[in-house]
Amino acid sequence: PLKYWSLFAPCEDKFWTDEAYLGDMKTLFKILKEENVDHAILGLNKQGDVFKAAQKLKMREKDVIYYFIGQVDGYMHSYGAFQEITHKLLKDVDDFIKAEYEKACAVSDDVSIICWSDHGHIDVKEKIDINQFFRAYGLNVNTYIHLIESTFARFWFRNSQEQEDVIKVLKSMEENGLGFLFTKEIYERWHMNFKSNEHGDLIFHLKAPNTFTNTIWGFGHRYVSMHGYEPTDPRHRGVFIANKPIREDRSLAALVDIMPTICGNLNLDDSKYGFRGENLLEKECDN
């Protein structure tokens, strides 16, 4: 309902590198600044193309260079993983990383390179209009306070009848194998320890390889590849690569491991930040 729109802020209003981003929560960029690490950030905010930005950088002036290569995500969404245009971009990215590494090696005999992605991509097979399931019960999804994202449907309830109606519809989707309702067990397993209902009184997660149409973002009809699926799906995994030995007792990297890995590689005292993850590199390579 239109009168509730002003209550929602589905996007962060601060950029990742902003001091006010996520309030007091420590980000990689805040830590680098707090620890007085001389660093450069390429490809974020208004800098534009990371490939062009790198051409202007004087490598020897920085201790850390953070490259954001965001083009890959856009190409995956638009073309999927198996098109020639996507493969061409990935080859360009490989060549770019190699060239930047060689530039760094020319000015230092101790260069660490750590590459990671925040997720993988899964090509979409079916696009789901959630209102079709509501209409089957004589209901209209727009009656309820909700947000439809690519892989999530979030609902807030004004009374118990609304909750009963929506659960009935979402249960039918669950029984059809399309996804599942978040339960207390799922919140605990995935460390979603929210202190309020700001993410929804009830959340439905759509399973791969489906996406919702008519999303709040407006792009549900044209995307051919998507992310945001359950983290246990191996097709959804990203990558972690380093030029230093990775610990043999770890078979998978997690996003929470990235910051302690970088801090460890910079010999920073990370104990004061309370990281939940671990340094993924071997101890002797922490310099």
Disulfide bonds with the S-S distance in Angstrom:
none
